[in-house]
């Protein structure tokens, strides 16, 4: 189950403001980013908060993308996990991440990567 789990925060986003305020274009962006990376969407759910941001998730054949917008802070949080038993899909995770980042145009990014299901030749993840 070679996988990359990206946990990220985008701050001071200068991209299209509708992405922060409206679940419809947000969902469309998430679908495009995943499809462009070669990932397969199998289910989705997005919710618009009244006079606020949006939240949503795509269930992928390769795992998931969850995203939350904070327009009052010009910020986005996301959780992107891509894995596969038979191949390494880390490049697909990076491609989807890069597509999202390009659209939100954050001035500051906080990102944490977790390698999951590391093979014997990979560096093991920290465990508790």
Backbone as JSON Lines, residues from 0, in Angstrom:
{"i":0,"aa":"X","n":[0.82,-1.2,0.0],"ca":[0.0,0.0,0.0],"c":[0.86,1.25,0.0]}
{"i":1,"aa":"X","n":[1.82,1.29,-0.91],"ca":[2.65,2.48,-1.04],"c":[1.77,3.71,-1.09]}
{"i":2,"aa":"X","n":[2.02,4.68,-0.2],"ca":[1.17,5.86,-0.2],"c":[1.84,7.1,0.32]}
{"i":3,"aa":"X","n":[1.28,8.21,-0.09],"ca":[1.69,9.51,0.4],"c":[0.46,10.21,0.93]}
{"i":4,"aa":"X","n":[0.52,10.65,2.18],"ca":[-0.56,11.38,2.82],"c":[-0.06,12.8,3.03]}
{"i":5,"aa":"X","n":[-0.66,13.75,2.31],"ca":[-0.27,15.16,2.4],"c":[-1.3,15.89,3.25]}
{"i":6,"aa":"X","n":[-0.84,16.52,4.3],"ca":[-1.67,17.38,5.14],"c":[-1.15,18.8,4.94]}
{"i":7,"aa":"X","n":[-2.0,19.7,4.45],"ca":[-1.5,21.03,4.11],"c":[-2.47,22.13,4.5]}
{"i":8,"aa":"X","n":[-1.9,23.29,4.73],"ca":[-2.64,24.52,4.96],"c":[-2.13,25.54,3.94]}
{"i":9,"aa":"X","n":[-3.07,26.2,3.25],"ca":[-2.74,27.29,2.34],"c":[-3.2,28.58,3.01]}
{"i":10,"aa":"X","n":[-2.29,29.52,3.17],"ca":[-2.6,30.8,3.82],"c":[-2.42,31.95,2.84]}
{"i":11,"aa":"X","n":[-3.18,33.03,3.04],"ca":[-3.12,34.23,2.2],"c":[-3.33,33.86,0.73]}
{"i":12,"aa":"X","n":[-4.41,33.15,0.47],"ca":[-4.71,32.69,-0.89],"c":[-5.1,33.86,-1.79]}
{"i":13,"aa":"X","n":[-4.44,33.97,-2.94],"ca":[-4.69,35.04,-3.9],"c":[-5.41,34.56,-5.15]}
{"i":14,"aa":"X","n":[-5.88,33.32,-5.16],"ca":[-6.58,32.78,-6.32],"c":[-8.01,33.29,-6.4]}
{"i":15,"aa":"X","n":[-8.78,32.69,-7.27],"ca":[-10.19,33.05,-7.47],"c":[-10.94,32.94,-6.15]}
{"i":16,"aa":"X","n":[-11.52,34.03,-5.68],"ca":[-12.22,34.06,-4.39],"c":[-13.41,33.11,-4.33]}
{"i":17,"aa":"X","n":[-14.0,32.81,-5.49],"ca":[-15.13,31.88,-5.5],"c":[-14.75,30.52,-4.95]}
{"i":18,"aa":"X","n":[-13.5,30.13,-5.11],"ca":[-13.05,28.83,-4.6],"c":[-13.13,28.76,-3.08]}
{"i":19,"aa":"X","n":[-13.0,29.89,-2.42],"ca":[-13.08,29.94,-0.97],"c":[-14.52,30.05,-0.48]}
{"i":20,"aa":"X","n":[-15.39,30.64,-1.3],"ca":[-16.76,30.98,-0.88],"c":[-17.84,30.06,-1.39]}
{"i":21,"aa":"X","n":[-17.55,29.24,-2.39],"ca":[-18.62,28.53,-3.09],"c":[-18.24,27.07,-3.32]}
{"i":22,"aa":"X","n":[-19.06,26.17,-2.79],"ca":[-18.79,24.73,-2.89],"c":[-18.83,24.21,-4.32]}
{"i":23,"aa":"X","n":[-19.58,24.87,-5.21],"ca":[-19.7,24.36,-6.59],"c":[-18.38,24.48,-7.35]}
{"i":24,"aa":"X","n":[-17.76,25.67,-7.44],"ca":[-16.46,25.71,-8.11],"c":[-15.36,24.98,-7.34]}
{"i":25,"aa":"X","n":[-15.48,24.93,-6.02],"ca":[-14.51,24.17,-5.22],"c":[-14.55,22.69,-5.61]}
{"i":26,"aa":"X","n":[-15.75,22.12,-5.7],"ca":[-15.89,20.71,-6.08],"c":[-15.36,20.48,-7.48]}
{"i":27,"aa":"X","n":[-15.66,21.4,-8.4],"ca":[-15.18,21.25,-9.78],"c":[-13.65,21.27,-9.83]}
{"i":28,"aa":"X","n":[-13.03,22.17,-9.07],"ca":[-11.57,22.23,-9.0],"c":[-11.0,20.92,-8.47]}
{"i":29,"aa":"X","n":[-11.58,20.4,-7.41],"ca":[-11.08,19.15,-6.82],"c":[-11.18,18.0,-7.81]}
{"i":30,"aa":"X","n":[-12.29,17.92,-8.53],"ca":[-12.44,16.86,-9.54],"c":[-11.41,17.01,-10.65]}
{"i":31,"aa":"X","n":[-11.19,18.25,-11.12],"ca":[-10.2,18.49,-12.19],"c":[-8.79,18.14,-11.72]}
{"i":32,"aa":"X","n":[-8.45,18.55,-10.49],"ca":[-7.11,18.29,-9.97],"c":[-6.85,16.79,-9.88]}
{"i":33,"aa":"X","n":[-7.84,16.05,-9.42],"ca":[-7.67,14.6,-9.3],"c":[-7.64,13.92,-10.66]}
{"i":34,"aa":"X","n":[-8.56,14.29,-11.54],"ca":[-8.59,13.7,-12.87],"c":[-7.3,14.0,-13.63]}
{"i":35,"aa":"X","n":[-6.81,15.22,-13.51],"ca":[-5.57,15.6,-14.19],"c":[-4.37,14.82,-13.7]}
{"i":36,"aa":"X","n":[-4.44,14.34,-12.47],"ca":[-3.36,13.55,-11.88],"c":[-3.53,12.06,-12.17]}
{"i":37,"aa":"X","n":[-4.62,11.71,-12.87],"ca":[-4.87,10.3,-13.17],"c":[-5.54,9.54,-12.05]}
{"i":38,"aa":"X","n":[-6.15,10.26,-11.12],"ca":[-6.85,9.63,-10.0],"c":[-8.33,9.46,-10.35]}
{"i":39,"aa":"X","n":[-8.96,8.46,-9.77],"ca":[-10.34,8.11,-10.11],"c":[-11.29,8.44,-8.96]}
{"i":40,"aa":"X","n":[-12.22,9.37,-9.2],"ca":[-13.22,9.73,-8.2],"c":[-14.33,8.68,-8.24]}
{"i":41,"aa":"X","n":[-14.66,8.12,-7.08],"ca":[-15.74,7.13,-6.99],"c":[-16.94,7.64,-6.21]}
{"i":42,"aa":"X","n":[-16.76,8.71,-5.42],"ca":[-17.88,9.32,-4.69],"c":[-17.44,10.7,-4.22]}
{"i":43,"aa":"X","n":[-18.42,11.54,-3.91],"ca":[-18.09,12.88,-3.42],"c":[-19.21,13.44,-2.56]}
{"i":44,"aa":"X","n":[-18.83,14.37,-1.7],"ca":[-19.78,15.12,-0.89],"c":[-19.18,16.49,-0.61]}
{"i":45,"aa":"X","n":[-19.93,17.54,-0.89],"ca":[-19.51,18.91,-0.62],"c":[-20.64,19.63,0.09]}
{"i":46,"aa":"X","n":[-20.28,20.54,0.98],"ca":[-21.28,21.27,1.75],"c":[-20.9,22.74,1.78]}
{"i":47,"aa":"X","n":[-21.89,23.59,1.53],"ca":[-21.72,25.03,1.59],"c":[-22.25,25.54,2.93]}
{"i":48,"aa":"X","n":[-21.43,26.26,3.67],"ca":[-21.89,26.87,4.91],"c":[-22.47,28.24,4.59]}
{"i":49,"aa":"X","n":[-23.62,28.6,5.17],"ca":[-24.23,29.9,4.89],"c":[-23.28,31.04,5.26]}
{"i":50,"aa":"X","n":[-23.08,31.96,4.33],"ca":[-22.24,33.13,4.56],"c":[-20.85,32.77,5.08]}
{"i":51,"aa":"X","n":[-20.32,31.65,4.62],"ca":[-19.0,31.22,5.07],"c":[-18.35,30.38,3.97]}
{"i":52,"aa":"X","n":[-17.46,29.5,4.36],"ca":[-16.73,28.67,3.41],"c":[-17.46,27.4,3.06]}
{"i":53,"aa":"X","n":[-16.69,26.46,2.58],"ca":[-17.24,25.18,2.15],"c":[-16.32,24.06,2.61]}
{"i":54,"aa":"X","n":[-16.86,22.87,2.62],"ca":[-16.09,21.69,2.97],"c":[-16.46,20.59,2.0]}
{"i":55,"aa":"X","n":[-15.54,19.71,1.73],"ca":[-15.88,18.63,0.81],"c":[-14.87,17.51,0.83]}
{"i":56,"aa":"X","n":[-15.29,16.41,0.24],"ca":[-14.42,15.25,0.15],"c":[-14.69,14.49,-1.13]}
{"i":57,"aa":"X","n":[-13.63,14.0,-1.71],"ca":[-13.71,13.07,-2.83],"c":[-13.18,11.74,-2.34]}
{"i":58,"aa":"X","n":[-13.95,10.7,-2.54],"ca":[-13.45,9.35,-2.3],"c":[-12.83,8.91,-3.62]}
{"i":59,"aa":"X","n":[-11.59,8.53,-3.56],"ca":[-10.85,8.12,-4.75],"c":[-10.65,6.61,-4.74]}
{"i":60,"aa":"X","n":[-10.57,6.02,-5.91],"ca":[-10.2,4.61,-5.97],"c":[-8.84,4.42,-5.28]}
{"i":61,"aa":"X","n":[-8.02,5.48,-5.3],"ca":[-6.69,5.44,-4.71],"c":[-6.65,5.94,-3.27]}
{"i":62,"aa":"X","n":[-7.73,6.48,-2.74],"ca":[-7.94,6.87,-1.34],"c":[-8.85,8.07,-1.24]}
{"i":63,"aa":"X","n":[-8.34,9.3,-0.87],"ca":[-9.27,10.41,-0.68],"c":[-8.61,11.78,-0.74]}
{"i":64,"aa":"X","n":[-9.47,12.79,-0.94],"ca":[-9.11,14.2,-0.8],"c":[-10.2,14.85,0.04]}
{"i":65,"aa":"X","n":[-9.81,15.49,1.13],"ca":[-10.75,16.28,1.93],"c":[-10.23,17.71,1.94]}
{"i":66,"aa":"X","n":[-11.15,18.68,1.8],"ca":[-10.74,20.08,1.7],"c":[-11.73,20.96,2.45]}
{"i":67,"aa":"X","n":[-11.22,22.02,3.07],"ca":[-12.04,22.93,3.86],"c":[-11.56,24.35,3.59]}
{"i":68,"aa":"X","n":[-12.5,25.26,3.33],"ca":[-12.1,26.64,3.05],"c":[-12.49,27.55,4.2]}
{"i":69,"aa":"X","n":[-11.69,28.56,4.39],"ca":[-11.86,29.55,5.46],"c":[-11.72,30.93,4.81]}
{"i":70,"aa":"X","n":[-12.77,31.42,4.12],"ca":[-12.65,32.69,3.4],"c":[-12.34,33.87,4.3]}
{"i":71,"aa":"X","n":[-12.81,33.82,5.54],"ca":[-12.54,34.93,6.47],"c":[-11.05,35.01,6.82]}
{"i":72,"aa":"X","n":[-10.32,33.93,6.57],"ca":[-8.88,33.89,6.82],"c":[-8.06,33.77,5.53]}
{"i":73,"aa":"X","n":[-8.75,33.75,4.36],"ca":[-8.08,33.5,3.07],"c":[-7.26,32.21,3.14]}
{"i":74,"aa":"X","n":[-7.86,31.17,3.72],"ca":[-7.11,29.94,3.98],"c":[-7.87,28.7,3.54]}
{"i":75,"aa":"X","n":[-7.11,27.65,3.33],"ca":[-7.63,26.34,2.94],"c":[-6.85,25.29,3.72]}
{"i":76,"aa":"X","n":[-7.54,24.27,4.19],"ca":[-6.85,23.1,4.74],"c":[-7.21,21.91,3.87]}
{"i":77,"aa":"X","n":[-6.25,21.03,3.65],"ca":[-6.54,19.85,2.85],"c":[-5.8,18.63,3.35]}
{"i":78,"aa":"X","n":[-6.38,17.5,3.02],"ca":[-5.88,16.19,3.41],"c":[-5.99,15.32,2.16]}
{"i":79,"aa":"X","n":[-4.86,14.99,1.59],"ca":[-4.83,14.21,0.35],"c":[-4.02,12.95,0.6]}
{"i":80,"aa":"X","n":[-4.67,11.81,0.47],"ca":[-3.99,10.52,0.65],"c":[-4.18,9.72,-0.62]}
{"i":81,"aa":"X","n":[-3.06,9.28,-1.18],"ca":[-3.07,8.48,-2.4],"c":[-2.21,7.25,-2.16]}
{"i":82,"aa":"X","n":[-2.79,6.08,-2.4],"ca":[-2.05,4.84,-2.19],"c":[-2.45,3.83,-3.25]}
{"i":83,"aa":"X","n":[-1.7,2.74,-3.3],"ca":[-2.02,1.65,-4.22],"c":[-1.17,0.45,-3.81]}
{"i":84,"aa":"X","n":[-1.77,-0.71,-3.82],"ca":[-1.05,-1.92,-3.43],"c":[0.03,-2.29,-4.43]}
{"i":85,"aa":"X","n":[-0.28,-2.14,-5.72],"ca":[0.61,-2.68,-6.75],"c":[1.56,-1.66,-7.37]}
{"i":86,"aa":"X","n":[1.38,-0.37,-7.08],"ca":[2.29,0.62,-7.66],"c":[2.42,1.81,-6.72]}
{"i":87,"aa":"X","n":[3.43,2.63,-6.97],"ca":[3.68,3.82,-6.18],"c":[2.99,5.0,-6.86]}
{"i":88,"aa":"X","n":[1.95,5.56,-6.22],"ca":[1.18,6.66,-6.78],"c":[1.55,8.02,-6.17]}
{"i":89,"aa":"X","n":[2.72,8.11,-5.59],"ca":[3.11,9.39,-4.98],"c":[3.15,10.52,-6.0]}
{"i":90,"aa":"X","n":[3.56,10.23,-7.23],"ca":[3.6,11.27,-8.27],"c":[2.2,11.81,-8.54]}
{"i":91,"aa":"X","n":[1.19,10.96,-8.49],"ca":[-0.19,11.4,-8.69],"c":[-0.63,12.3,-7.54]}
{"i":92,"aa":"X","n":[-0.25,11.97,-6.33],"ca":[-0.57,12.82,-5.18],"c":[0.06,14.2,-5.35]}
{"i":93,"aa":"X","n":[1.32,14.23,-5.76],"ca":[2.02,15.51,-5.97],"c":[1.36,16.31,-7.09]}
{"i":94,"aa":"X","n":[0.95,15.65,-8.16],"ca":[0.31,16.35,-9.28],"c":[-1.01,16.98,-8.86]}
{"i":95,"aa":"X","n":[-1.83,16.24,-8.12],"ca":[-3.11,16.78,-7.64],"c":[-2.87,17.95,-6.68]}
{"i":96,"aa":"X","n":[-1.92,17.78,-5.78],"ca":[-1.56,18.84,-4.82],"c":[-1.12,20.1,-5.58]}
{"i":97,"aa":"X","n":[-0.23,19.93,-6.56],"ca":[0.28,21.07,-7.32],"c":[-0.84,21.8,-8.05]}
{"i":98,"aa":"X","n":[-1.82,21.05,-8.58],"ca":[-2.95,21.67,-9.29],"c":[-3.79,22.5,-8.32]}
{"i":99,"aa":"X","n":[-4.03,21.99,-7.14],"ca":[-4.8,22.74,-6.14],"c":[-4.04,23.99,-5.71]}
{"i":100,"aa":"X","n":[-2.77,23.84,-5.43],"ca":[-1.94,24.96,-5.0],"c":[-1.9,26.06,-6.07]}
{"i":101,"aa":"X","n":[-1.8,25.66,-7.33],"ca":[-1.76,26.63,-8.43],"c":[-3.03,27.46,-8.51]}
{"i":102,"aa":"X","n":[-4.17,26.87,-8.2],"ca":[-5.44,27.59,-8.27],"c":[-5.69,28.48,-7.06]}
{"i":103,"aa":"X","n":[-5.31,28.03,-5.88],"ca":[-5.52,28.83,-4.68],"c":[-4.48,29.94,-4.53]}
{"i":104,"aa":"X","n":[-3.31,29.73,-5.1],"ca":[-2.22,30.71,-5.07],"c":[-1.89,31.19,-3.64]}
{"i":105,"aa":"X","n":[-1.58,30.27,-2.75],"ca":[-1.25,30.68,-1.38],"c":[0.1,31.39,-1.32]}
{"i":106,"aa":"X","n":[0.17,32.39,-0.46],"ca":[1.43,33.08,-0.23],"c":[2.28,32.35,0.81]}
{"i":107,"aa":"X","n":[1.61,31.51,1.61],"ca":[2.34,30.73,2.62],"c":[1.7,29.35,2.7]}
{"i":108,"aa":"X","n":[2.53,28.33,2.79],"ca":[2.07,26.95,2.84],"c":[2.7,26.25,4.04]}
{"i":109,"aa":"X","n":[1.88,25.51,4.76],"ca":[2.37,24.61,5.8],"c":[1.99,23.21,5.33]}
{"i":110,"aa":"X","n":[2.99,22.36,5.17],"ca":[2.72,21.03,4.62],"c":[3.47,19.98,5.43]}
{"i":111,"aa":"X","n":[2.75,18.89,5.69],"ca":[3.34,17.73,6.37],"c":[3.05,16.5,5.52]}
{"i":112,"aa":"X","n":[4.08,15.74,5.22],"ca":[3.94,14.52,4.43],"c":[4.12,13.31,5.34]}
{"i":113,"aa":"X","n":[3.26,12.34,5.14],"ca":[3.38,11.07,5.85],"c":[3.46,9.98,4.79]}
{"i":114,"aa":"X","n":[4.55,9.26,4.77],"ca":[4.65,8.1,3.88],"c":[4.01,6.94,4.59]}
{"i":115,"aa":"X","n":[3.06,6.32,3.9],"ca":[2.31,5.22,4.52],"c":[2.58,3.93,3.77]}
{"i":116,"aa":"X","n":[2.6,2.83,4.52],"ca":[2.82,1.53,3.91],"c":[4.19,1.4,3.29]}
{"i":117,"aa":"X","n":[5.18,2.02,3.91],"ca":[6.54,2.01,3.37],"c":[7.04,0.58,3.2]}
{"i":118,"aa":"X","n":[7.71,0.36,2.1],"ca":[8.32,-0.96,1.85],"c":[9.59,-1.07,2.67]}
{"i":119,"aa":"X","n":[10.16,-2.22,2.7],"ca":[11.38,-2.47,3.5],"c":[12.53,-1.56,3.1]}
{"i":120,"aa":"X","n":[12.57,-1.16,1.82],"ca":[13.68,-0.31,1.36],"c":[13.45,1.16,1.66]}
{"i":121,"aa":"X","n":[12.24,1.52,2.07],"ca":[11.93,2.93,2.36],"c":[12.19,3.23,3.83]}
{"i":122,"aa":"X","n":[12.34,4.51,4.1],"ca":[12.52,4.94,5.48],"c":[11.21,4.76,6.23]}
{"i":123,"aa":"X","n":[11.22,4.1,7.37],"ca":[9.96,3.88,8.1],"c":[9.43,5.18,8.69]}
{"i":124,"aa":"X","n":[8.13,5.26,8.8],"ca":[7.48,6.42,9.41],"c":[7.61,6.32,10.92]}
{"i":125,"aa":"X","n":[7.53,7.47,11.56],"ca":[7.55,7.51,13.02],"c":[6.27,6.91,13.55]}
{"i":126,"aa":"X","n":[6.38,6.0,14.51],"ca":[5.19,5.4,15.11],"c":[5.18,5.63,16.6]}
{"i":127,"aa":"X","n":[4.02,5.57,17.2],"ca":[3.88,5.74,18.65],"c":[3.64,4.4,19.3]}
